[in-house]
Amino acid sequence: MTPAAASSRRSRRPSWAGRNYTLLTAAAIATNLGSQGALIASAFAVLDSGGDGGDVGLVAAARTLPLVLFLLIGGAVADRLPRHRVMVAANTLNCLSQAAFATLVITGEAQLWQMMLLSALGGTGQAFFNPAAEGMLMSSVEGEQVSRAFALFRMATQGAGLGGAALGGALVAAIGPGWVLAVDAAMFAVAAALRSFLDVSHIPPRKPGGGLLADLRDGWQEFVGRAWLWSIVAQFAVVVAVVGAAESVYGPLVARESLGGPGPWGLALGAFGLGTVGGALLMMRWKPHRMLLAGTLCVFPLALPSAALAVPVPVGALYAVMFVSGLTIQVFGVAWMTALHQEIPEDMLSRVSAYDWFGSIAMTPLALALAGPAEQAFGRTASLWGCATLVVVVTAAVLCVPDVRNLTRRTRPVTGRTSLPEAEGGPTGAGGGSADGEGAVGGLG
């Protein structure tokens, strides 16, 4: 490529879409292509090995438990070490654990304890990856177009998830879950290679601190000093737990009995992904002034998939429900990331993100482990209706927090802060503006 052609290509790229942003987006597309299919594959690998709904929940919980245990340490490490190195190491661990999982399933030797152990290793890698990735993404964009940058990132990755879920469901039905897990391992290898080229020279050197515990304490002070931050994280502790139980445990069972198996269930998850793409397109143009109020109102439709599975509705109606819930939760996700970028100091991003992720998924292992016993005690239908009801109740409750309703978008984000702001009053919310991490949905995301 000639220098003139290279210059022309750079000129066509938006100013906020720099080298790091491009590499991060490409790597996230690769992992989402593999991981969404792997979610379906792991559930059906357990079922194909003779397991039941309780066993599916145990494998899912085994992945989530170390994620909860190591997230806070992962956040502190990511604010101390170069974030891209933490991300590459985590991707490597995910690649190796998923490759071993795939080998066991393909050879027909997979046992429940082995699947749980390998899932736990994958969750450990994710615990270190998530805070580092969030901090790296936040530091890769700046200016007034951050919402558009986050929306485009989420649209690209969710679009990959859409294709991965649809293709993964079809491949599980056609060639078996083991090969889908092998593809996921390969995608982690690709992502690790891409992330090794990230440039961290623009990030200011970290000031010497008092150790890991002091870093965690500083991050905690940032977290608890913002009412809408911890209140929404508490909300999503419930939301993520019950939605995870509904979609990871009950969804495959309903699909097998009433919807036609893994193929239609994969398409349903793909419809959710398509909805998130639509939501990202919407957020590239719409910039709600009260970010978290608009975002929180859009969490209510997340109760619809559980209700649809409880009926259960016909496959076409389930696709529509999943699309709507995907679209609306993406509105929340972009608003959430924009608030974090606006309010949290760069040197605190990974630690605050870790507390966000930790709180948001803290109840998920318990919910996944109890999904099977709850089905036996109350029935699958009642359990799914309970999931839908909890989403509505906790979302309504968080709207009672003034900061959630009042935090507003500023034209220029605050930069360079190293501690909590003084109370500002006015439209930025009671006690000053605040921001959350992405973990709730990127958790969903």
C-alpha positions as CSV (number, residue, x, y, z in Angstrom):
1,M,0.0,0.0,0.0
2,T,1.4,3.4,-1.0
3,P,1.8,6.1,1.6
4,A,-1.0,8.1,-0.1
5,A,-3.4,5.2,0.0
6,A,-2.6,4.6,3.7
7,S,-3.1,8.3,4.5
8,S,-6.5,8.2,2.6
9,R,-7.6,5.2,4.6
10,R,-6.7,6.8,7.9
11,S,-8.6,10.0,6.9
12,R,-11.7,7.9,6.3
13,R,-11.5,6.5,9.8
14,P,-13.2,8.5,12.5
15,S,-10.7,10.4,14.8
16,W,-11.8,8.3,17.8
17,A,-11.2,5.0,16.0
18,G,-7.5,4.8,16.7
19,R,-5.2,1.8,16.5
20,N,-6.0,0.5,20.0
21,Y,-9.7,0.9,19.4
22,T,-9.5,-1.0,16.2
23,L,-7.4,-3.9,17.7
24,L,-9.7,-4.2,20.7
25,T,-12.8,-4.3,18.4
26,A,-11.3,-6.9,16.1
27,A,-10.2,-9.1,19.1
28,A,-13.6,-8.8,20.7
29,I,-15.3,-9.8,17.5
30,A,-13.2,-13.0,17.3
31,T,-13.9,-14.0,20.9
32,N,-17.7,-13.3,20.6
33,L,-17.9,-15.4,17.4
34,G,-16.6,-18.4,19.4
35,S,-17.9,-17.8,22.8
36,Q,-21.6,-17.4,22.0
37,G,-21.6,-20.8,20.2
38,A,-19.6,-22.3,23.1
39,L,-22.3,-21.3,25.6
40,I,-24.7,-23.5,23.7
41,A,-22.2,-26.2,23.1
42,S,-21.2,-26.5,26.8
43,A,-24.8,-26.9,27.9
44,F,-25.5,-29.6,25.3
45,A,-22.2,-31.3,26.0
46,V,-23.4,-31.8,29.6
47,L,-26.8,-33.1,28.4
48,D,-25.3,-35.4,25.8
49,S,-23.0,-36.9,28.4
50,G,-26.1,-38.0,30.4
51,G,-26.4,-34.9,32.6
52,D,-29.6,-33.1,33.6
53,G,-30.6,-29.5,34.2
54,G,-28.9,-29.6,37.6
55,D,-25.6,-30.7,36.0
56,V,-25.9,-27.9,33.4
57,G,-26.3,-25.4,36.3
58,L,-23.2,-26.9,38.1
59,V,-21.0,-26.5,35.1
60,A,-22.2,-22.9,34.5
61,A,-21.7,-22.2,38.2
62,A,-18.2,-23.6,38.2
63,R,-17.3,-21.0,35.6
64,T,-18.9,-18.2,37.5
65,L,-17.6,-18.9,41.0
66,P,-13.9,-18.2,40.3
67,L,-15.0,-15.2,38.3
68,V,-16.5,-13.8,41.5
69,L,-13.6,-14.9,43.7
70,F,-10.8,-13.3,41.6
71,L,-12.4,-10.3,40.0
72,L,-11.3,-7.8,42.7
73,I,-7.7,-9.1,42.5
74,G,-8.0,-8.9,38.7
75,G,-9.0,-5.3,38.9
76,A,-6.2,-4.3,41.1
77,V,-3.7,-6.2,39.0
78,A,-5.0,-4.5,35.8
79,D,-4.4,-1.0,37.3
80,R,-0.9,-2.0,38.3
81,L,0.4,-3.9,35.3
82,P,0.2,-3.1,31.6
83,R,-3.4,-4.0,30.8
84,H,-2.7,-5.6,27.5
85,R,-0.4,-8.1,29.1
86,V,-3.1,-9.1,31.6
87,M,-5.5,-9.5,28.7
88,V,-3.2,-11.7,26.6
89,A,-2.4,-13.9,29.6
90,A,-6.1,-14.4,30.3
91,N,-6.9,-15.1,26.7
92,T,-4.2,-17.8,26.7
93,L,-5.6,-19.5,29.7
94,N,-9.1,-19.4,28.2
95,C,-7.7,-20.9,24.9
96,L,-6.0,-23.8,26.7
97,S,-8.9,-24.6,29.0
98,Q,-11.4,-24.6,26.2
99,A,-9.2,-26.7,24.0
100,A,-9.0,-29.3,26.7
101,F,-12.8,-29.2,27.2
102,A,-13.2,-29.7,23.4
103,T,-10.8,-32.7,23.3
104,L,-12.7,-34.4,26.1
105,V,-16.0,-33.9,24.5
106,I,-14.9,-35.0,21.0
107,T,-13.3,-38.2,22.4
108,G,-16.4,-38.9,24.5
109,E,-14.4,-39.0,27.7
110,A,-15.9,-35.9,29.4
111,Q,-17.0,-36.3,33.0
112,L,-18.9,-33.8,35.0
113,W,-16.0,-33.0,37.4
114,Q,-13.7,-32.5,34.4
115,M,-16.1,-30.1,32.7
116,M,-16.6,-28.2,36.0
117,L,-12.8,-27.9,36.5
118,L,-12.1,-26.6,32.9
119,S,-15.0,-24.2,33.2
120,A,-13.5,-22.9,36.4
121,L,-10.2,-22.3,34.7
122,G,-12.0,-20.4,32.0
123,G,-13.8,-18.3,34.6
124,T,-10.5,-17.5,36.3
125,G,-9.1,-16.2,33.1
126,Q,-12.2,-14.1,32.6
127,A,-11.8,-12.6,36.1
128,F,-8.5,-11.1,35.2
129,F,-9.5,-10.2,31.7
130,N,-12.8,-8.3,32.3
131,P,-11.4,-5.4,34.4
132,A,-8.3,-5.0,32.2
133,A,-10.4,-5.0,29.0
134,E,-12.8,-2.4,30.3
135,G,-10.0,-0.1,31.5
136,M,-8.2,-0.5,28.1
137,L,-11.3,0.2,26.1
138,M,-12.2,3.3,28.1
139,S,-8.7,4.7,27.7
140,S,-8.7,4.1,23.9
141,V,-11.4,6.7,23.2
142,E,-11.8,10.4,24.1
143,G,-13.7,13.5,23.0
144,E,-17.4,14.1,22.5
145,Q,-18.1,11.0,20.4
146,V,-17.4,8.4,23.1
147,S,-21.0,7.2,23.1
148,R,-20.8,6.6,19.4
149,A,-17.5,4.8,19.9
150,F,-19.0,2.5,22.6
151,A,-22.1,1.9,20.5
152,L,-20.1,0.9,17.5
153,F,-17.9,-1.4,19.6
154,R,-20.9,-3.1,21.1
155,M,-22.6,-3.3,17.7
156,A,-19.6,-5.0,16.2
157,T,-19.1,-7.4,19.1
158,Q,-22.8,-8.2,19.5
159,G,-23.1,-8.7,15.7
160,A,-20.4,-11.3,16.0
161,G,-22.2,-12.8,18.9
162,L,-25.4,-12.9,16.8
163,G,-23.5,-14.9,14.1
164,G,-21.8,-17.0,16.6
165,A,-25.0,-18.0,18.4
166,A,-26.9,-18.9,15.3
167,L,-23.9,-20.7,13.7
168,G,-23.0,-22.4,17.0
169,G,-26.5,-23.8,17.5
170,A,-26.6,-25.1,14.0
171,L,-23.1,-26.7,14.3
172,V,-23.9,-28.3,17.7
173,A,-26.8,-30.0,16.0
174,A,-24.8,-30.9,12.9
175,I,-21.3,-31.9,14.1
176,G,-21.6,-32.0,17.9
177,P,-20.7,-29.6,20.7
178,G,-17.0,-30.6,20.9
179,W,-16.0,-29.0,17.6
180,V,-17.8,-25.8,18.5
181,L,-15.7,-25.7,21.7
182,A,-12.6,-26.2,19.6
183,V,-13.5,-23.2,17.4
184,D,-13.9,-21.1,20.6
185,A,-10.4,-22.1,21.7
186,A,-9.0,-21.0,18.3
187,M,-10.8,-17.7,18.5
188,F,-9.2,-17.0,21.9
189,A,-5.8,-17.6,20.3
190,V,-6.5,-15.1,17.6
191,A,-7.7,-12.5,20.1
192,A,-4.6,-13.0,22.2
193,A,-2.4,-12.4,19.2
194,L,-4.3,-9.2,18.3
195,R,-4.2,-7.8,21.8
196,S,-0.4,-8.3,22.1
197,F,-0.1,-5.4,19.6
198,L,-1.9,-2.9,21.8
199,D,0.0,0.4,22.6
200,V,-0.1,1.5,26.3
201,S,2.5,4.3,26.0
202,H,-0.3,6.9,26.2
203,I,-1.4,5.7,29.7
204,P,0.4,7.7,32.5
205,P,2.7,5.6,34.7
206,R,0.9,4.4,37.9
207,K,1.9,6.1,41.0
208,P,3.6,3.9,43.7
209,G,0.9,2.7,46.0
210,G,0.7,0.9,49.3
211,G,0.1,-2.6,48.0
212,L,-2.7,-4.7,46.7
213,L,-5.0,-4.1,49.7
214,A,-4.5,-0.3,49.5
215,D,-5.4,-0.4,45.8
216,L,-8.6,-2.4,46.6
217,R,-9.5,0.0,49.4
218,D,-9.1,3.0,47.1
219,G,-11.3,1.3,44.5
220,W,-13.9,0.5,47.1
221,Q,-14.0,4.2,48.2
222,E,-14.7,5.2,44.6
223,F,-17.4,2.6,44.4
224,V,-19.4,3.2,47.6
225,G,-19.1,7.0,47.2
226,R,-21.6,6.9,44.3
227,A,-25.1,6.0,45.2
228,W,-26.3,5.2,41.7
229,L,-23.2,3.0,41.1
230,W,-23.7,0.6,44.0
231,S,-27.5,0.7,43.7
232,I,-27.5,-0.4,40.0
233,V,-24.8,-3.0,40.7
234,A,-27.1,-4.4,43.5
235,Q,-29.9,-4.4,41.0
236,F,-27.9,-6.4,38.5
237,A,-26.7,-8.8,41.1
238,V,-30.3,-10.1,41.0
239,V,-31.0,-9.4,37.3
240,V,-27.9,-11.2,36.0
241,A,-28.4,-14.1,38.4
242,V,-32.0,-14.9,37.4
243,V,-31.5,-14.2,33.7
244,G,-28.4,-16.4,33.7
245,A,-30.4,-19.2,35.4
246,A,-33.3,-18.8,32.9
247,E,-31.1,-18.8,29.8
248,S,-28.2,-21.1,30.8
249,V,-30.3,-23.8,32.6
250,Y,-34.0,-23.6,31.7
251,G,-33.6,-22.4,28.2
252,P,-31.8,-25.5,26.8
253,L,-34.3,-27.7,28.6
254,V,-37.3,-25.9,27.2
255,A,-35.7,-25.9,23.7
256,R,-35.1,-29.6,23.8
257,E,-38.7,-30.4,24.9
258,S,-40.8,-27.7,23.2
259,L,-38.8,-25.7,20.6
260,G,-37.0,-28.3,18.5
261,G,-33.6,-28.6,20.1
262,P,-30.3,-26.6,20.0
263,G,-30.9,-25.1,16.5
264,P,-34.0,-23.0,17.4
265,W,-32.5,-22.1,20.8
266,G,-29.3,-20.9,19.0
267,L,-31.5,-18.8,16.7
268,A,-33.3,-17.3,19.7
269,L,-30.0,-16.3,21.2
270,G,-29.1,-14.9,17.8
271,A,-32.3,-12.9,17.8
272,F,-31.2,-11.4,21.1
273,G,-27.8,-10.5,19.5
274,L,-29.6,-9.0,16.5
275,G,-31.6,-6.8,18.9
276,T,-28.4,-5.6,20.6
277,V,-27.1,-4.6,17.1
278,G,-30.3,-2.6,16.6
279,G,-29.9,-1.0,20.0
280,A,-26.3,0.0,19.2
281,L,-27.4,1.5,15.9
282,L,-30.0,3.5,17.9
283,M,-27.4,4.7,20.4
284,M,-25.1,5.9,17.7
285,R,-27.6,8.6,17.0
286,W,-29.5,9.0,20.3
287,K,-27.8,10.6,23.2
288,P,-30.3,10.6,26.1
289,H,-29.6,13.6,28.5
290,R,-30.4,11.5,31.6
291,M,-28.4,8.5,30.7
292,L,-29.1,6.1,33.5
293,L,-32.8,7.0,33.7
294,A,-33.2,6.0,30.0
295,G,-31.0,3.0,30.5
296,T,-32.7,1.7,33.6
297,L,-36.2,2.0,32.0
298,C,-34.8,-0.2,29.3
299,V,-34.0,-3.0,31.7
300,F,-37.6,-3.9,32.3
301,P,-38.0,-5.9,29.0
302,L,-35.2,-8.2,30.2
303,A,-38.0,-10.0,32.1
304,L,-39.7,-11.0,28.8
305,P,-37.5,-14.0,27.8
306,S,-38.1,-15.7,31.1
307,A,-41.9,-15.1,30.8
308,A,-41.8,-16.4,27.2
309,L,-40.0,-19.6,28.2
310,A,-42.5,-20.1,31.1
311,V,-45.5,-20.2,28.8
312,P,-43.7,-21.4,26.5
313,V,-44.6,-19.3,23.5
314,P,-44.1,-20.4,19.9
315,V,-40.6,-20.2,18.4
316,G,-41.5,-17.1,16.3
317,A,-42.8,-15.2,19.4
318,L,-39.7,-16.2,21.3
319,Y,-37.5,-14.7,18.6
320,A,-39.4,-11.4,18.8
321,V,-39.2,-11.3,22.6
322,M,-35.4,-12.0,22.5
323,F,-34.9,-9.3,19.8
324,V,-36.8,-6.6,21.9
325,S,-34.9,-7.5,25.1
326,G,-31.6,-7.4,23.3
327,L,-32.4,-4.0,21.8
328,T,-33.4,-2.4,25.1
329,I,-30.5,-3.8,27.1
330,Q,-28.1,-2.4,24.6
331,V,-29.4,1.1,25.3
332,F,-28.6,0.5,29.0
333,G,-25.2,-0.9,28.1
334,V,-24.1,2.2,26.1
335,A,-25.4,4.6,28.6
336,W,-23.6,2.7,31.3
337,M,-20.3,2.8,29.6
338,T,-20.7,6.5,28.7
339,A,-21.3,7.3,32.4
340,L,-18.3,5.3,33.5
341,H,-16.1,7.1,31.0
342,Q,-17.4,10.5,32.0
343,E,-17.1,10.1,35.7
344,I,-14.3,7.6,36.8
345,P,-10.6,8.6,36.8
346,E,-8.5,6.6,34.3
347,D,-6.3,5.2,37.0
348,M,-9.3,3.8,38.8
349,L,-11.1,2.3,35.8
350,S,-10.1,-1.3,36.2
351,R,-10.7,-1.4,40.0
352,V,-14.1,0.3,39.8
353,S,-14.9,-2.1,36.9
354,A,-13.9,-5.0,39.1
355,Y,-16.2,-4.0,41.9
356,D,-19.0,-3.5,39.4
357,W,-18.4,-7.0,37.8
358,F,-18.1,-8.6,41.3
359,G,-21.3,-7.1,42.6
360,S,-23.2,-7.8,39.4
361,I,-22.4,-11.5,39.2
362,A,-21.9,-12.3,42.9
363,M,-25.3,-14.1,43.1
364,T,-25.0,-15.9,39.8
365,P,-23.1,-19.1,40.9
366,L,-25.8,-19.6,43.6
367,A,-28.6,-19.0,41.2
368,L,-27.2,-21.4,38.6
369,A,-26.5,-24.1,41.2
370,L,-30.1,-23.7,42.6
371,A,-31.8,-23.6,39.3
372,G,-32.1,-27.4,39.1
373,P,-33.4,-27.8,42.7
374,A,-35.8,-24.9,42.2
375,E,-37.2,-26.7,39.2
376,Q,-37.7,-29.8,41.2
377,A,-39.3,-28.0,44.2
378,F,-41.6,-25.5,42.4
379,G,-41.7,-26.6,38.8
380,R,-40.0,-25.1,35.8
381,T,-42.9,-22.8,34.9
382,A,-43.1,-21.3,38.4
383,S,-39.3,-20.8,38.5
384,L,-39.3,-19.0,35.2
385,W,-42.1,-16.7,36.3
386,G,-40.2,-16.0,39.5
387,C,-37.2,-14.9,37.4
388,A,-39.3,-12.5,35.4
389,T,-40.9,-11.0,38.5
390,L,-37.6,-10.4,40.2
391,V,-36.3,-8.5,37.2
392,V,-39.3,-6.2,37.3
393,V,-39.2,-5.6,41.1
394,V,-35.5,-4.8,41.5
395,T,-35.5,-2.5,38.4
396,A,-38.5,-0.6,39.8
397,A,-36.7,-0.3,43.1
398,V,-33.5,1.2,41.7
399,L,-35.6,4.0,40.0
400,C,-36.3,5.3,43.5
401,V,-32.6,6.4,43.8
402,P,-32.4,10.1,42.9
403,D,-28.9,9.8,41.4
404,V,-30.1,7.1,39.0
405,R,-32.8,9.5,37.7
406,N,-30.8,12.6,37.7
407,L,-27.3,11.9,36.4
408,T,-26.9,13.8,33.2
409,R,-24.6,13.8,30.2
410,R,-21.9,16.5,30.1
411,T,-20.6,17.9,26.9
412,R,-17.0,17.3,28.1
413,P,-16.2,14.5,30.5
414,V,-14.2,15.2,33.6
415,T,-10.6,14.1,33.2
416,G,-7.6,13.8,35.5
417,R,-9.5,13.3,38.7
418,T,-7.9,11.1,41.3
419,S,-10.6,11.1,44.0
420,L,-14.2,11.6,44.4
421,P,-15.6,15.0,43.5
422,E,-17.1,17.4,46.0
423,A,-20.9,17.4,46.0
424,E,-22.0,19.3,42.9
425,G,-25.7,19.3,43.2
426,G,-27.8,20.5,40.2
427,P,-28.5,18.3,37.2
428,T,-25.6,15.9,37.6
429,G,-27.3,14.3,40.6
430,A,-27.4,14.5,44.4
431,G,-24.0,14.5,45.8
432,G,-22.3,14.9,42.5
433,G,-22.2,12.8,39.3
434,S,-21.1,9.2,39.4
435,A,-20.5,6.3,37.1
436,D,-20.8,2.6,36.9
437,G,-18.7,0.0,35.3
438,E,-19.9,-2.0,32.3
439,G,-20.1,-5.2,34.3
440,A,-23.8,-5.3,34.7
441,V,-24.4,-6.2,31.2
442,G,-21.2,-6.9,29.9
443,G,-21.6,-8.5,32.1
444,L,-24.2,-8.5,29.7
445,G,-21.8,-7.5,27.0
